[in-house]
Amino acid sequence: MSFAIPKMVKIRQTFEPGHIEEIERTTREQILSVGVSLKAGARVAIAVGSRGIANLDRIVKATVETIREMGGDPFIIPAMGSHGGATAEGQRQVLEGYGVTEEYIGAEIRSSMEVVSLPPGNLGHRVYMDRHAFEADATIVINRVKVHTDYHGTTESGLLKMCVIGLGKHAMALEIHRYGVYGLKELIPVTARHILQDSNIIMGIGIVENAYDQTAVIQAIRAEDLEREELKLLDFCRRHMPCLPVDKLDVLIVDQLGKDISGVGMDPNITGRMRIRGQQEPVRPNVSNIIALELTEGSHGNALGMGLADFITRRFYGQIDFEATYENVLTSTFTERGKMPIVAENARQAMTYALRTAGPINIPDARIIRIRNTLKLDEMYVSPAVLRELVLNDTDGNAGEMQEMFDGDGNIIPF
């Protein structure tokens, strides 16, 4: 079956632009402002995760330099649960892919999957901590605070989660995830409180990004204040989150899916796809079909989240590291997210499949949006039907000219 695929036009959305320019100075000032002191030569583990955070390398480097200024002896540890294929070398490679290298940061990376069991108290489940962090004199966790991709609660993705699953490595990820969403929503906060009371964690550095994927907040927080302050950062994130400009689509094209974009490859808060058994799907947006075109390099082949798409390309399929993907999927227990979508030979064929299965629609009137990824929503392509709605609502955002989306070989034309 062949038919004319609607041309599309690039539009721009405008969001609150406030962000931090002086990353290093702000990081240093924040760390010094919390009033934590270190003994001369104190070994300080700096826990860094697997998210593609804007300016992460600069923030980590500034943290290392500030800890040295305070008299400490800093080193880096990966804090990312089962990511990186749940191997020490894989997790080191994830950090290096974000520019967090020993040469640039100026500190040793000590990557190991070895953990120490902590007293569980009355929790009812086991508690683990990275051995290097446990044996250090102090630990600092660095993470972005944002709305979670699996559930919504008082605390979601951020510093408390890093204290539990990040620092607890694969062993702690398995322990929490075996309880499903209940483990993430209910057990992470109480486990984090327990760990913060009985461990050497002295500080967290919370990062919040604006809708342009820029650093909007860098805040150093004493361990005893982490939960209270993280709630404030999460509220800031919710108020500044980007979104699609319409609530109903026939097709959403996502150029890039990846672990550096979202823990589940593409953020369900943007796409409206959760795919966790027993959990209610988001009310909006309502998207009939989703196409994912390729994996990011920063994913290192981890295609967790491909199950949120209906169609992928042959290129995407060739980028998948199934061992790394399945280890992450099985650890999470949310197996729907790791299932294989229909594989199309190229982007044009994927689009044809998506339109054929989108329901009883008039193809020229198909409601289509194309985005780079779920972190980049300031620019996107929309079909004429979507543009008409945006013009009606006076939110067209400086639209350009209609253009074809595919070249002669059926590949998507770059943004």
C-alpha positions in Angstrom: 0.0 0.0 0.0 1.4 3.4 -0.9 0.0 6.9 -0.3 1.3 10.4 0.0 2.7 11.1 3.4 1.9 14.6 4.6 4.6 17.2 4.5 5.5 18.9 7.8 6.7 22.2 9.0 9.1 23.2 11.8 7.7 25.1 14.7 9.3 26.5 17.8 7.9 26.4 21.4 8.9 29.1 23.8 9.6 28.2 27.5 11.0 29.9 30.5 14.7 30.5 29.5 16.4 31.1 32.9 19.6 29.0 33.4 23.0 29.1 35.0 25.9 30.3 32.9 28.7 30.1 35.5 28.5 26.4 36.2 31.9 26.0 38.0 31.5 29.1 40.3 27.9 28.2 41.2 28.9 24.6 42.1 31.8 25.7 44.2 29.7 28.3 46.1 26.9 25.9 46.8 29.3 23.2 48.2 31.0 25.7 50.4 27.7 27.2 51.5 26.4 24.1 53.3 29.1 24.3 56.0 30.4 20.7 55.8 34.0 20.3 57.0 36.5 17.6 56.0 39.6 16.3 57.8 42.8 16.8 55.9 43.2 14.0 53.4 39.6 12.6 53.9 38.7 10.1 51.2 35.6 11.5 49.5 33.6 9.3 47.1 31.6 11.3 44.6 28.7 9.3 43.2 27.8 10.0 39.6 24.9 8.4 37.7 24.0 7.3 34.2 21.8 10.2 33.1 22.7 12.5 30.2 22.7 15.7 32.4 23.6 19.0 30.9 27.0 20.2 32.1 27.5 17.0 34.1 31.2 16.8 33.4 31.7 20.5 34.5 29.7 20.0 37.7 31.6 16.9 38.6 35.0 18.5 37.9 34.1 21.6 39.9 33.0 19.3 42.8 36.3 17.5 42.7 38.3 20.7 42.7 36.2 22.2 45.6 36.6 19.0 47.7 40.4 19.3 47.2 40.2 22.9 48.2 38.5 21.8 51.4 41.3 19.4 52.1 39.7 16.2 50.9 41.0 13.5 48.6 38.1 12.9 46.1 37.5 10.0 43.7 34.6 9.1 41.4 32.3 6.1 41.6 29.5 5.2 39.2 26.2 5.1 40.9 23.7 3.6 38.4 22.2 0.4 39.6 22.1 -2.1 36.7 23.0 0.3 33.9 26.1 -0.2 31.8 25.2 -3.9 31.5 25.6 -4.2 35.3 29.4 -4.5 34.9 32.2 -2.4 36.3 33.7 -1.7 32.9 30.3 -0.9 31.4 29.5 1.6 34.1 32.9 3.3 33.7 32.3 3.6 29.9 28.9 5.2 30.6 30.6 7.9 32.7 33.4 8.4 30.1 30.7 8.8 27.4 29.5 11.8 29.3 32.9 13.4 29.5 33.5 12.2 33.1 37.0 10.9 32.4 39.9 10.7 34.8 41.9 13.0 32.5 39.3 15.7 32.4 38.0 15.4 36.0 41.4 15.1 37.5 40.3 12.3 39.9 40.4 8.5 39.8 37.3 6.5 38.8 36.8 3.5 41.0 34.2 1.3 39.3 33.1 -1.9 41.0 29.9 -3.9 41.4 31.0 -5.0 44.9 28.7 -3.9 47.7 28.6 -4.1 51.5 25.5 -5.1 53.3 24.2 -2.4 55.7 22.0 -3.2 58.8 18.4 -3.2 57.5 16.8 -2.2 60.8 13.0 -2.6 60.5 12.9 -2.2 56.7 12.1 -5.8 55.9 14.5 -5.9 53.0 18.2 -6.0 52.4 20.3 -2.8 52.1 23.5 -2.5 50.1 26.1 0.2 49.5 29.0 0.4 47.0 32.1 -0.9 48.8 34.3 2.0 47.7 31.8 4.5 49.0 31.3 2.6 52.2 35.0 2.5 52.9 35.5 6.2 52.2 35.4 8.9 54.9 32.6 10.7 53.2 30.3 10.3 50.2 28.6 13.0 48.0 25.8 12.1 45.5 25.2 14.2 42.4 22.0 13.7 40.4 19.3 15.5 38.4 15.9 15.9 40.1 13.0 15.3 37.8 9.6 13.7 37.4 9.9 9.9 37.4 9.1 7.8 34.3 7.5 4.9 36.3 5.3 6.5 38.9 4.4 9.8 40.6 4.8 10.5 44.3 6.2 12.9 46.8 9.7 12.0 45.8 10.6 10.7 42.4 13.9 10.7 40.4 16.7 12.4 42.2 19.0 12.3 45.2 17.1 9.9 47.4 16.9 7.4 44.6 20.6 7.8 44.0 21.3 7.1 47.7 19.4 3.8 47.4 19.6 2.3 43.9 22.5 4.2 42.6 24.9 3.6 45.5 23.5 0.2 46.1 24.5 -0.9 42.6 23.0 -3.9 40.8 22.3 -5.7 44.1 20.1 -2.9 45.5 18.4 -2.4 42.1 17.3 -6.0 42.2 16.2 -5.7 45.8 14.0 -2.7 45.2 12.7 -3.5 41.8 11.4 -7.0 42.9 8.6 -5.0 44.6 7.6 -3.3 41.4 6.2 0.2 41.5 5.6 -0.2 45.2 9.3 -0.5 45.8 10.1 2.6 43.8 7.3 4.7 45.2 7.2 3.6 48.9 10.4 1.8 49.7 12.9 4.2 48.2 12.0 7.1 50.5 12.1 5.1 53.7 15.3 3.2 52.7 17.0 6.5 51.8 16.1 7.9 55.3 17.6 4.8 56.8 20.8 5.0 54.7 21.3 8.7 55.4 21.1 8.1 59.1 23.6 5.3 59.2 26.1 6.0 56.3 28.8 8.4 55.5 26.8 10.5 53.0 27.4 14.1 53.9 25.9 16.0 51.0 23.8 15.8 47.8 24.1 18.1 44.8 20.7 18.4 43.1 20.5 19.6 39.5 17.3 20.8 37.8 17.1 21.6 34.1 14.8 23.9 32.3 12.6 23.0 29.3 15.6 23.7 27.0 17.7 21.0 28.6 19.9 23.7 30.3 21.1 23.8 33.9 18.5 25.9 35.8 19.4 25.0 39.4 22.5 23.6 41.1 21.9 23.1 44.9 24.2 21.5 47.4 22.2 20.1 50.3 23.3 18.6 53.7 22.4 15.0 54.1 19.9 15.7 56.9 18.0 18.1 54.6 18.0 16.0 51.4 14.4 14.9 51.5 12.9 18.3 52.4 14.9 20.1 49.7 14.4 17.5 47.0 10.7 18.0 47.3 11.2 21.7 46.5 13.4 20.9 43.5 10.9 18.4 42.2 8.2 21.0 42.4 10.4 23.4 40.5 10.9 20.7 37.8 7.2 20.0 37.5 6.4 23.7 37.0 9.1 24.0 34.2 8.6 20.7 32.4 8.1 20.9 28.6 5.2 19.1 26.8 3.8 18.4 23.4 1.6 21.3 22.2 -1.4 19.1 21.5 -3.0 16.2 23.4 -4.1 13.9 20.6 -1.9 12.5 17.8 -2.1 9.8 15.2 1.7 9.5 15.0 4.6 10.7 17.1 8.1 10.3 15.5 10.9 10.3 18.0 14.3 10.6 16.3 16.3 9.4 19.3 15.6 7.0 22.1 18.3 6.5 24.8 19.2 6.0 28.4 21.0 9.4 28.4 17.6 11.0 27.4 15.5 9.2 29.9 15.7 6.2 32.2 13.2 4.5 29.9 14.6 5.8 26.7 11.8 8.3 26.0 10.0 10.0 28.9 6.4 8.7 29.4 5.5 12.1 30.8 6.0 13.4 27.3 4.8 10.5 25.2 1.8 9.3 27.3 3.1 5.7 27.3 3.9 4.0 30.6 3.5 0.3 29.8 3.7 -1.1 33.3 1.3 -3.8 34.1 -1.2 -2.7 36.7 -0.4 0.9 36.3 -2.8 3.4 34.7 -1.6 5.0 31.5 -1.3 8.8 31.4 -4.5 10.5 30.4 -2.6 12.7 27.9 -1.2 13.0 25.4 -3.2 10.3 23.6 -0.9 9.0 20.8 -2.1 6.2 18.5 1.4 5.2 17.2 5.0 6.0 18.1 8.0 5.5 15.8 11.6 5.5 17.3 14.2 5.9 14.6 17.6 5.3 16.4 19.4 4.8 19.6 21.7 7.5 21.0 25.4 6.8 21.2 25.2 7.5 25.0 22.9 4.4 25.4 25.7 2.1 24.6 23.2 -0.2 23.0 20.8 -0.3 25.9 17.4 -0.1 24.2 15.2 -0.3 27.4 12.1 1.6 26.4 11.8 0.3 22.9 8.6 -1.4 24.0 7.1 2.1 24.3 7.3 2.4 20.6 5.1 0.7 18.0 7.7 0.8 15.2 11.5 1.0 14.9 13.8 1.1 11.9 16.3 -1.5 10.8 19.0 1.0 11.9 17.6 1.0 15.4 17.5 -2.8 15.5 21.2 -3.0 14.5 22.2 -0.7 17.3 20.7 -2.8 20.1 22.9 -4.6 22.6 20.4 -7.2 23.7 22.5 -8.4 26.7 22.7 -4.9 28.2 19.1 -4.2 27.3 17.6 -7.3 28.8 19.7 -7.1 32.0 18.3 -3.6 32.6 14.7 -4.7 31.6 14.8 -7.8 33.9 16.2 -5.8 36.8 13.4 -3.3 36.4 10.8 -6.2 36.2 8.8 -4.0 33.7 9.2 -6.4 30.8 6.7 -4.7 28.5 9.2 -1.9 28.0 11.7 -4.3 26.5 9.5 -6.0 23.9 10.5 -5.7 20.3 8.3 -3.3 18.1 7.7 -3.9 14.4 10.9 -3.4 12.5 10.7 -1.3 9.3 13.4 -1.1 6.7 13.6 2.7 6.9 11.9 5.7 8.4 9.5 6.1 5.4 8.3 2.5 5.7 7.9 3.0 9.5 5.7 6.1 8.8 3.7 4.1 6.3 3.1 1.3 8.8 2.1 3.9 11.5 -0.4 5.7 9.3 -1.9 2.4 8.1 -2.6 1.3 11.6 -3.6 4.6 13.2 -7.3 4.0 12.7 -10.0 5.4 10.3 -8.2 8.6 9.5 -8.0 10.7 6.3 -4.2 10.6 5.6 -3.8 14.3 4.5 -5.5 15.2 7.8 -3.3 12.9 10.0 -2.1 14.5 13.2 1.7 14.0 13.3 4.5 15.5 15.3 8.2 14.7 15.0 10.7 15.5 17.8 14.4 15.0 18.3 13.9 13.3 21.6 11.8 13.8 24.7 14.3 16.3 26.2 14.3 18.6 23.1 10.8 20.0 22.7 11.6 23.6 21.8 11.8 22.7 18.1 9.6 20.1 16.3 7.9 19.3 13.0 4.1 19.2 12.8 1.7 18.1 10.1 -0.8 20.6 8.6 -3.6 19.3 10.8 -1.6 20.0 14.0 -0.5 23.4 12.7 -4.1 24.4 12.0 -4.9 23.6 15.7 -1.9 25.6 16.9 -2.8 28.6 14.7 -6.4 28.4 16.0 -5.0 28.5 19.6 -2.4 31.2 18.6 0.5 28.9 19.6 2.1 28.2 16.2 5.5 29.4 17.5 6.9 30.9 14.3 6.3 28.2 11.8 8.4 27.8 8.6 7.6 26.2 5.3 6.1 22.8 4.6 8.7 20.2 3.6 9.2 16.5 2.8 10.5 14.5 5.8 12.2 11.7 3.8 15.0 11.5 1.2 15.0 9.3 -1.8 16.3 6.3 0.2 13.4 6.5 2.7 15.6 8.0 5.5 14.5 10.9 7.6 15.9 14.3 6.7 18.0 15.6 9.6 16.6 18.4 11.8 
